[in-house]
């Protein structure tokens, strides 16, 4: 009876806790919406004609992004403001392309939305000018069905994408959230990764743009690491560079116990989708211990700390002669920086192929993107893992 009361009490507590969380979340969302609607009302009453004759500005607290929209139809701009402000975006709107160019010289915008067909200065000209003056700003073109070919042409001059009118509120918000993700991904890809030396007093970084290199551990040119333990056994695993680049490891095949391995021989393999990557041994010796948890849970490799990503232990047979070919300390850091430069070049090729897909109107082509991903993986393996 006591046990039943305890169980019921726990269940009631969980239900009440969940209900309170949902209540406060809903309350917070309603508060945010009210604040944004008030900002919309205040912004439309302010006069910004000293900056641009047709400028209307609405700013919200902690915006998801800052937008400049230009369209000669005020009704379209009204829709943009009402929809995007409530969705959490700050927005400036103008009705002339030249006014938009004047504003981007003064302010930092994340996006410029431009109508394609406008008098004096059309969307194609706005796109060219924005990407020339501020290449860091992403341009989105607003177009009708009849002008899709011209909208696609703007992508040759740097436009990120185009949105077709008329659009519903949900369609615009969904489209813009996807654009925001694209922008964040692009900015992250353009940021050059850094190398972080891990010491007992330095925590490992989980950032995909920061590769961890523990001090006192040897690194092979094929991006495996070797930790020589007190008893002379060498623990071997894949480094942070491979873990974070491949990210989703779907399978692991380990060697058999007591197998004799020569330096450069296949030691273990990892699988990404249907693609199997063979990893060579950085040293010679006999396999003495296997980390079988990676066979059962390969997804843990990407999420677990560096020292837990080991695959097997080897009893070295020729360590004094092979150690000089491994890197450690400052040499490792300098070598990684060169590898990062090579990695950045591969990413540029991938970005170019993705742009070509978008220009062909196949930005949602899963088969095309899969081919690009496969080519990237092949190039990555050839460049970094088959040394």
FENCORFEN-V881198 format. One record per helix or strand of 3 or more residues. SS is the DSSP state (alpha for helix, beta for strand). FROM is the first residue (numbers start at 1). LEN is the number of residues. If there is no record, write none. Layout:
<<SS:FROM:LEN> <SS:FROM:LEN>>
//
This chain:
<<alpha:2:44> <beta:56:3> <beta:66:5> <alpha:74:13> <beta:90:5> <alpha:97:10> <beta:111:5> <alpha:123:11> <beta:138:6> <alpha:145:12> <beta:161:4> <alpha:169:22> <beta:194:5> <beta:210:5> <beta:224:5> <beta:233:6> <alpha:240:7> <beta:251:3> <beta:266:7> <beta:275:6> <beta:285:6> <alpha:293:4> <alpha:300:4> <alpha:306:3> <beta:310:7> <alpha:319:7> <alpha:330:30> <alpha:366:20>>
//
